[in-house]
Amino acid sequence: MISFGAGEPDFDTPVHIKEAVRTALETPGGGFGKYTDVGGLPQLRKAIADELGGVHNVALDPEQVLVSTGAKHSLYNLFMALIDPGDEVLIPAPYWVSYPDMVMLAGGKPVILETRAEDDFAVTADQVRAACTPRTRAIVLNNPSNPTGAVYSRKQVEALGAAVVEKDLLVVSDDIYRQLVYGDAEYVSIARLGPETAKRTILVDGASKTYAMTGWRVGYTAGPLPLIKAMAKIQGQSTSNPTHISQIAALAALTGPQGCVAEMRAAFDQRRIAIVKLLRAIPGVSCREPKGAFYAFPDVSAYVGKKTPEGATLADDVQLCDWLVEVGKVAVVPGSGFGAPGFVRLSYACSMQNIEQGVDRFGKALATLR
Ligand code: PLP
């Protein structure tokens, strides 16, 4: 089986990060097995405030930062703290699977805004304006996007920023892939546009994707103090602090040398170019150029509804993907889960050899459908 399913870098956590952890553990009386402040170690919150403050051009006090057990946990706490029953949250589709469910768990109503591959999956300011009701509280902006790899242009971010201010929305800015942007694309921060968008933006970020640290579970939120305090209260009554030693690792990641990020980004970029070329060579498959994250998101709708050599009809992308696993020995993720039926997601956070062999299997299997 060759899998394109994993949403995590295949690289090891960089050595200097592991070294920092080893040193900490070996420090006699260092207390690294103890509780920390619920919201994270003060020095880590300061490092995060400094980093995010610089990127987004906002003045952040460490008190405005909450460290959680992965960005998923950050987002969960955030929706729980933010949403009252019946509040609406705008979520552009294709979306990361957890947003709508988290909003619903918090008693809110996800309002899905459909986008098109032809528009590089960008939601427009007019769509945002049209979707707003008196109950609309926030919009989720995941830039670069999981699952599409789309990156919003400066013009698009500016247009969205204007709509956000006009409609007085909060922006849940999930920037977990911010440092994985390729070619001539650039990450544009909506907060950085100016004070009006800055005060409405809640920054969600983390160590998982940038530093190949998915398993360490460190994510963080920065935003208005009352919201961060409310989130800390929820965290304090559920999980308490994120793992102490993982916080040490995150601190080393943020304050240590950043060459590892550039190296991993360069490797992802090579794989991105290769996978898009291979996917585009498959008849009936179309693939927009992903400009960020580590996912390709081709349209395979030409193969939905076709018959397998075994005589079964593949009625949708889920059945297509199940069949690809079973017969083609290649795993890709159905677009339906991301609100995009007819598409599939391939993570290229895997070896070049897997990309070549796996896409070959994918194409060969599809070619047997009638
Ligand atoms: N946001 C997006 C868009 C993601 O793709 C992920 C992970 O897949 C997360 C947040 C959560 O990341 P983690 O909890 O590993 O920090």
Residues whose N, C-alpha, C, O or C-beta is under 5 A from the ligand:
A	BS01	PLP	G7 T69 G70 A71 K72 H73 W96 N142 N146 D174 I176 G206 S208 T214 V218 G219
